[in-house]
Amino acid sequence: MPELPQVEALAGFLDERLRGRVVAGIQLVDFSALKTYAPPLDAIVGAEIAGVHRFGKFLDVDAQGTHLVFHLARGGWVTWKDEQSVRPARPGKGPLSLRVALDDGSGFDLTEGGTQKKLAVYVVGDPGEVPGIATLGPDPLDDAFDRAALDTVLERAGRAQIKGVLRDQRVIAGIGNAYSDEILHAARLSPFAPASGLDADRRGDLFVAVKTVLADALVRARGLPAKQLKDDKRAGMRVHGRTGEACPVCGTTIAEVSFADSSLQYCPGCQTGGKPLADRRMSKLLH
C-alpha cells in the first residue's frame, strides 16, 4: 500500500505532468470504485487541471474547481502513459479501474491488483466532502505537527497500542503498516507499548523517528517515476517485510506478528528487550 512518502511523490509526479493540461476524456472501468454520483464523472472533461495535491493518502486532481479524488488502498496504483489508449477498455477484464486522457494524447490509468477491490474514486466540489479526508488527523510532515502536537495525540490515545495509534488516519494522516514498523524500530519502541505510557524521553524519540523516517523516505521517493516508487519503498525498509533477516542495527533476527489480514515486523533486540511478542494468529491456533 502506498503511504505518505509515495503518495506525496505521486502528487509531485502527476502535478508536473497534469498542471495546465485539459482533460480530454475519462472512462470508468470498475464501477464499484466510484463512490459519488454528483457531480458526474465527466464533469471534469474539458476542464484545465490546476494542480495535484495530497491529503493523507488521498490524491486530489483539481480540474478548475471540480476535484477528482482517489485513494489507492492496498492494491491500487497509478500508471502513466505518454500515449494514452483511445480504445474503450472492457469492464471486468484485468486490473484497470479508471482511465484519464489528456489533450496532448498522454494520460494515466488507475489500476488495482488482488481480489479485495478497495480503490476509491470521488468527484466533488471540495476535497473536504470526501469522508476519509474530512476526518483526517494532522499531517506528520506539516510544520504544525510539533512535539506538543504529538504529546496531545498520545494523551488522547490513552492505553491504545502505539502501532495502532500511528496507523489510525483519524489520529495522524498518511502513516500505514510499513512506515509505522519503520518508525517504531527507529524509536526503539515495542509496537504494543501503550501510547500514554511513554515517558518524555520515549516521546522525544518517537517524535524524531516520525519526522526523520518519513522525511528520509520522501527524499528518496521525490522525483522518481511512478513505476519505480514501489521498489524504492521496499528497498528503503529496515524491518518491514524483512522477517528472518538480520537487523541492520543490532544483528538480531527480525520477527513478525501476524493478524487476520496483515502482519507487523520488529526487532526484538532493538524494541522489546530481546523478548519475542506473541503471534496473535498462532496463539489462536494453540488454544
C-alpha angles and dihedrals in degrees: 000000000000112000135190099299094047094042091049089050090048089051090054093044093051095041090057091053102034105040109107094008122118122233106244098180145346130201127191111210102168103049093191090065094068110086100179135055104189123086091031119239093252091058088097095054109112093017123123114236113241096189149305122257139180128231109182102303093339123103120213123200107195109209104183093308098322110102128213102200124182140177116205095205117190102320104026129110145169118242116194119214121196085195111031118208114253094197116101112255119233114244115237095024117111132329099306113125105164136007125201123190125195133208094257094056096259127107146139141257129218109216134180128198129198132039098280105084106200103138106128130204126190134183110201142154091234129021088228088071089071106094094220092052094045091059099042119132123225120305109249093216093052114107088233089064096087133152092279091054090053091048089054091050092051095047092050091049091060114184094348114132112264093231091061092044092056092049097048106104091201089061103037121004125230106013116116139173097296101047093041087059091049094046093049091048091051090048091046091233130144111243088228095054112125111250098226092045095070114109123222094271093049091048089051091051091049093049092052091047093051092051099041100041093051095041092049091049091049091051089054094045102042113102096014119128112258091248092060099050097085093053091045091053093052093045092053096055119108100184110358111098091003103103111162095019125112117266108249090221106046106003096241115142111263112243135204140217115203128210132181096279106004144026138213130217128210143160113249090201096054101031115026107031092258094303120125118233119236113264102231094205094051092044090059091051092052096051 
